[in-house]
Amino acid sequence: MKRHYSDIISRIAEPPTWFDENGTPRYGPFSPDLLPDIYAVQACLLLIRCQNCGTEFKVSMSFGRYDIRLKRARASLKDRIVSNEIHYGTAVQPARP
């Protein structure tokens, strides 16, 4: 789940075109130049569906040079896509024994 940004969305008549990986609404065409991580070396645009209401959203994800070093990711974005381990949203933590 991401922040809704209703303060922004409610003031613009058209719906967002896509959302970045922080959940920020974007109103123009997708471009890797608009990603929040200025050091991103991989990017993708996904079509996802809300598990609760079924609404579809276009969302971006990126992978930067420092993601592994800062332990924000164990594998590159490409590797997670290929292995079908990509996840958008708050990661579900496994239960502790």
Rosetta constraint file for C-alpha pairs under 8 A:
AtomPair CA 1 CA 89 HARMONIC 5.26 0.50
AtomPair CA 1 CA 90 HARMONIC 5.73 0.50
AtomPair CA 2 CA 22 HARMONIC 6.95 0.50
AtomPair CA 2 CA 23 HARMONIC 5.42 0.50
AtomPair CA 2 CA 89 HARMONIC 6.41 0.50
AtomPair CA 2 CA 90 HARMONIC 7.42 0.50
AtomPair CA 3 CA 22 HARMONIC 8.00 0.50
AtomPair CA 3 CA 23 HARMONIC 6.23 0.50
AtomPair CA 3 CA 24 HARMONIC 7.92 0.50
AtomPair CA 4 CA 23 HARMONIC 7.26 0.50
AtomPair CA 5 CA 9 HARMONIC 6.31 0.50
AtomPair CA 5 CA 24 HARMONIC 6.98 0.50
AtomPair CA 5 CA 25 HARMONIC 7.44 0.50
AtomPair CA 6 CA 10 HARMONIC 5.51 0.50
AtomPair CA 7 CA 11 HARMONIC 6.89 0.50
AtomPair CA 8 CA 12 HARMONIC 6.95 0.50
AtomPair CA 8 CA 25 HARMONIC 7.98 0.50
AtomPair CA 9 CA 13 HARMONIC 7.91 0.50
AtomPair CA 9 CA 15 HARMONIC 7.20 0.50
AtomPair CA 9 CA 16 HARMONIC 7.50 0.50
AtomPair CA 9 CA 25 HARMONIC 7.43 0.50
AtomPair CA 15 CA 27 HARMONIC 7.52 0.50
AtomPair CA 16 CA 25 HARMONIC 5.53 0.50
AtomPair CA 16 CA 26 HARMONIC 5.45 0.50
AtomPair CA 16 CA 27 HARMONIC 4.80 0.50
AtomPair CA 16 CA 28 HARMONIC 7.94 0.50
AtomPair CA 17 CA 25 HARMONIC 7.56 0.50
AtomPair CA 17 CA 26 HARMONIC 5.91 0.50
AtomPair CA 17 CA 27 HARMONIC 4.95 0.50
AtomPair CA 17 CA 28 HARMONIC 6.18 0.50
AtomPair CA 17 CA 29 HARMONIC 6.84 0.50
AtomPair CA 17 CA 30 HARMONIC 7.91 0.50
AtomPair CA 17 CA 58 HARMONIC 7.15 0.50
AtomPair CA 18 CA 25 HARMONIC 6.19 0.50
AtomPair CA 18 CA 26 HARMONIC 5.32 0.50
AtomPair CA 18 CA 27 HARMONIC 6.82 0.50
AtomPair CA 18 CA 28 HARMONIC 7.97 0.50
AtomPair CA 18 CA 29 HARMONIC 7.93 0.50
AtomPair CA 18 CA 30 HARMONIC 7.08 0.50
AtomPair CA 18 CA 57 HARMONIC 6.72 0.50
AtomPair CA 18 CA 58 HARMONIC 4.70 0.50
AtomPair CA 18 CA 59 HARMONIC 5.42 0.50
AtomPair CA 18 CA 60 HARMONIC 7.46 0.50
AtomPair CA 19 CA 23 HARMONIC 5.27 0.50
AtomPair CA 19 CA 24 HARMONIC 5.28 0.50
AtomPair CA 19 CA 25 HARMONIC 4.54 0.50
AtomPair CA 19 CA 26 HARMONIC 5.50 0.50
AtomPair CA 19 CA 57 HARMONIC 7.63 0.50
AtomPair CA 19 CA 58 HARMONIC 6.32 0.50
AtomPair CA 19 CA 59 HARMONIC 4.67 0.50
AtomPair CA 19 CA 60 HARMONIC 6.34 0.50
AtomPair CA 20 CA 24 HARMONIC 5.35 0.50
AtomPair CA 20 CA 25 HARMONIC 6.72 0.50
AtomPair CA 20 CA 26 HARMONIC 7.11 0.50
AtomPair CA 20 CA 35 HARMONIC 6.52 0.50
AtomPair CA 20 CA 36 HARMONIC 7.32 0.50
AtomPair CA 20 CA 59 HARMONIC 5.62 0.50
AtomPair CA 20 CA 60 HARMONIC 4.86 0.50
AtomPair CA 20 CA 61 HARMONIC 6.88 0.50
AtomPair CA 21 CA 35 HARMONIC 7.90 0.50
AtomPair CA 21 CA 36 HARMONIC 7.71 0.50
AtomPair CA 21 CA 59 HARMONIC 6.62 0.50
AtomPair CA 21 CA 60 HARMONIC 5.42 0.50
AtomPair CA 21 CA 61 HARMONIC 5.26 0.50
AtomPair CA 21 CA 62 HARMONIC 7.53 0.50
AtomPair CA 21 CA 88 HARMONIC 7.50 0.50
AtomPair CA 21 CA 89 HARMONIC 7.97 0.50
AtomPair CA 22 CA 36 HARMONIC 7.84 0.50
AtomPair CA 23 CA 59 HARMONIC 7.84 0.50
AtomPair CA 30 CA 34 HARMONIC 7.41 0.50
AtomPair CA 30 CA 45 HARMONIC 7.67 0.50
AtomPair CA 31 CA 35 HARMONIC 7.43 0.50
AtomPair CA 32 CA 43 HARMONIC 6.43 0.50
AtomPair CA 33 CA 38 HARMONIC 7.69 0.50
AtomPair CA 35 CA 40 HARMONIC 7.80 0.50
AtomPair CA 35 CA 60 HARMONIC 7.72 0.50
AtomPair CA 35 CA 62 HARMONIC 7.46 0.50
AtomPair CA 37 CA 62 HARMONIC 7.33 0.50
AtomPair CA 37 CA 64 HARMONIC 6.83 0.50
AtomPair CA 39 CA 64 HARMONIC 5.23 0.50
AtomPair CA 39 CA 65 HARMONIC 6.31 0.50
AtomPair CA 39 CA 66 HARMONIC 7.90 0.50
AtomPair CA 40 CA 62 HARMONIC 5.92 0.50
AtomPair CA 40 CA 63 HARMONIC 5.23 0.50
AtomPair CA 40 CA 64 HARMONIC 3.83 0.50
AtomPair CA 40 CA 65 HARMONIC 6.56 0.50
AtomPair CA 41 CA 62 HARMONIC 7.44 0.50
AtomPair CA 41 CA 63 HARMONIC 6.01 0.50
AtomPair CA 41 CA 64 HARMONIC 5.35 0.50
AtomPair CA 41 CA 65 HARMONIC 6.72 0.50
AtomPair CA 42 CA 62 HARMONIC 5.46 0.50
AtomPair CA 42 CA 63 HARMONIC 5.08 0.50
AtomPair CA 42 CA 64 HARMONIC 6.86 0.50
AtomPair CA 42 CA 77 HARMONIC 6.56 0.50
AtomPair CA 42 CA 78 HARMONIC 7.34 0.50
AtomPair CA 43 CA 60 HARMONIC 7.10 0.50
AtomPair CA 43 CA 61 HARMONIC 5.67 0.50
AtomPair CA 43 CA 62 HARMONIC 4.21 0.50
AtomPair CA 43 CA 63 HARMONIC 6.42 0.50
AtomPair CA 43 CA 77 HARMONIC 7.39 0.50
AtomPair CA 44 CA 60 HARMONIC 5.63 0.50
AtomPair CA 44 CA 61 HARMONIC 5.48 0.50
AtomPair CA 44 CA 62 HARMONIC 6.47 0.50
AtomPair CA 45 CA 58 HARMONIC 6.52 0.50
AtomPair CA 45 CA 59 HARMONIC 5.55 0.50
AtomPair CA 45 CA 60 HARMONIC 4.39 0.50
AtomPair CA 45 CA 61 HARMONIC 6.52 0.50
AtomPair CA 46 CA 58 HARMONIC 5.50 0.50
AtomPair CA 46 CA 59 HARMONIC 5.24 0.50
AtomPair CA 46 CA 60 HARMONIC 6.09 0.50
AtomPair CA 46 CA 61 HARMONIC 7.75 0.50
AtomPair CA 47 CA 56 HARMONIC 6.64 0.50
AtomPair CA 47 CA 57 HARMONIC 5.67 0.50
AtomPair CA 47 CA 58 HARMONIC 4.58 0.50
AtomPair CA 47 CA 59 HARMONIC 6.44 0.50
AtomPair CA 48 CA 56 HARMONIC 5.52 0.50
AtomPair CA 48 CA 57 HARMONIC 5.38 0.50
AtomPair CA 48 CA 58 HARMONIC 6.36 0.50
AtomPair CA 48 CA 59 HARMONIC 7.23 0.50
AtomPair CA 49 CA 54 HARMONIC 5.40 0.50
AtomPair CA 49 CA 55 HARMONIC 5.44 0.50
AtomPair CA 49 CA 56 HARMONIC 4.27 0.50
AtomPair CA 49 CA 57 HARMONIC 6.20 0.50
AtomPair CA 50 CA 54 HARMONIC 4.77 0.50
AtomPair CA 50 CA 55 HARMONIC 5.36 0.50
AtomPair CA 50 CA 56 HARMONIC 6.42 0.50
AtomPair CA 50 CA 57 HARMONIC 7.83 0.50
AtomPair CA 61 CA 77 HARMONIC 7.88 0.50
AtomPair CA 61 CA 88 HARMONIC 7.64 0.50
AtomPair CA 62 CA 77 HARMONIC 6.68 0.50
AtomPair CA 63 CA 67 HARMONIC 6.58 0.50
AtomPair CA 63 CA 76 HARMONIC 6.25 0.50
AtomPair CA 63 CA 77 HARMONIC 5.58 0.50
AtomPair CA 65 CA 69 HARMONIC 7.83 0.50
AtomPair CA 66 CA 70 HARMONIC 5.85 0.50
AtomPair CA 67 CA 71 HARMONIC 5.95 0.50
AtomPair CA 67 CA 72 HARMONIC 4.89 0.50
AtomPair CA 67 CA 73 HARMONIC 5.43 0.50
AtomPair CA 68 CA 72 HARMONIC 5.95 0.50
AtomPair CA 68 CA 73 HARMONIC 5.17 0.50
AtomPair CA 68 CA 74 HARMONIC 5.89 0.50
AtomPair CA 68 CA 75 HARMONIC 7.24 0.50
AtomPair CA 75 CA 79 HARMONIC 6.04 0.50
AtomPair CA 75 CA 80 HARMONIC 6.34 0.50
AtomPair CA 76 CA 80 HARMONIC 6.26 0.50
AtomPair CA 77 CA 81 HARMONIC 6.19 0.50
AtomPair CA 77 CA 86 HARMONIC 7.54 0.50
AtomPair CA 78 CA 82 HARMONIC 6.17 0.50
AtomPair CA 79 CA 83 HARMONIC 6.08 0.50
AtomPair CA 80 CA 84 HARMONIC 5.92 0.50
AtomPair CA 80 CA 85 HARMONIC 4.81 0.50
AtomPair CA 80 CA 86 HARMONIC 5.09 0.50
AtomPair CA 81 CA 85 HARMONIC 6.14 0.50
AtomPair CA 81 CA 86 HARMONIC 5.47 0.50
AtomPair CA 87 CA 91 HARMONIC 7.21 0.50
